[in-house]
Amino acid sequence: MPPASAPSNTRVAIVAVVMALVLAGTAVGWYALDLHHVKRAVELFGERRMLRGTWLQPLVMVGLAVIFFGLVRAVLGLRWRDMSRDGKVVAISSLAIIAVLWWFGRGGFYGRNLNHLLPRSDLSPLYSFFYFSFCCVALRLGLPLLMMRFGLLNGGPKDHGFGFRGASQLWWVYLGLTLMVCGVVVIYASNQPAFLAKYPLCRAMITGDRILLWHFLAYQGAYFMVFVSGESFWRGTIIFGLEKDLGYLALVFMTIPYVTAHFGKPLPETLGAIGTGLVLGGLALKHRSFWLGVAAHYSVALTMDISAILRQGFKLI
């Protein structure tokens, strides 16, 4: 719930709407300029081409965060120096964690720098995705828990949405949203070329038109942990950690790294992440748990993968 000294709903709504428009405009501009596929913007560290599309994303994310806090200062009068230590730690660490994840935790980084370290096996095509899943869990789930354990963040896991008590509340809302997205949005999206070019997400497991069932199950296990770490981070650590300082505007701040993390996926999915983030975050605040968000989000992702597999005629064997 919002803090006792919460500003007027009108001013909160102004900040939320303006920031949503800024986020949407930034996403549209990113895709219009095709920044995700820029070959090279700047050369750093000798001959290495370091600044690519995925390297630009954290810089854009930080810029959007600066705009957000500027709006909060201008409209609500809340200055950065007036925020609690915990709020500052959450805001800064969340941006830093996503930047590190995008710079060093992606499959592309693994392929360029670490792929030669492991022996070849049947699962070799999935190693880069396993690496990405491991980094997600370590950075988005493990690191915040360590910060809580050693006092860098006030409160424990239950104070950040990790508790199961109350997790079953509003289950019918999650179920309805999941069925709506799976039954309408995913079916429509699975006919779009951009969607079929992206999904199933781990295309490296496809050989010809075949996918080994145990490869698919191993991949889905790692994929599920991506969503556990994601929901615990977006709809747990961030919104509960900023709730005291920002009230419901903690949801708006959370959408900044959440939406920019979607850059590179189909544009409708990226724009939809604004609404998805706000809805799942609002529900998590309502019943003080993110676990049904994990179930809903992963169910949609699994449906997207299966829809893409069926639409493209791939065979599970």
ABEGO torsion letter per residue (X at the ends): XBBAABBBAAAAAAAAAAAAAAAAAAAAAAAAAGAAABABABBBGEABBABBAAAAAAAAAAAAAAAAAAAAAAAAGBBAAABBAAAAAAAAAAAAAAAAAAAAABAAAAAAAAAAABBBBAAAAAAAAAAAAAAAAAAAAAAAAAAAAAGABBEBAAAAGABABGAABGAAAAAAAAAAAAAAAAAAAAABAAAAAAOBABAAABBEABBBAAAAAAAAAAAAAAAAAAAAAAABAAAAAAAAAAEAAAAAAAAAAAAAAABGBBAAAAAAAAAAAAAAAAAAAAAGBAAAAAAAAAAAAAAAAAAAAAAAGBBBX
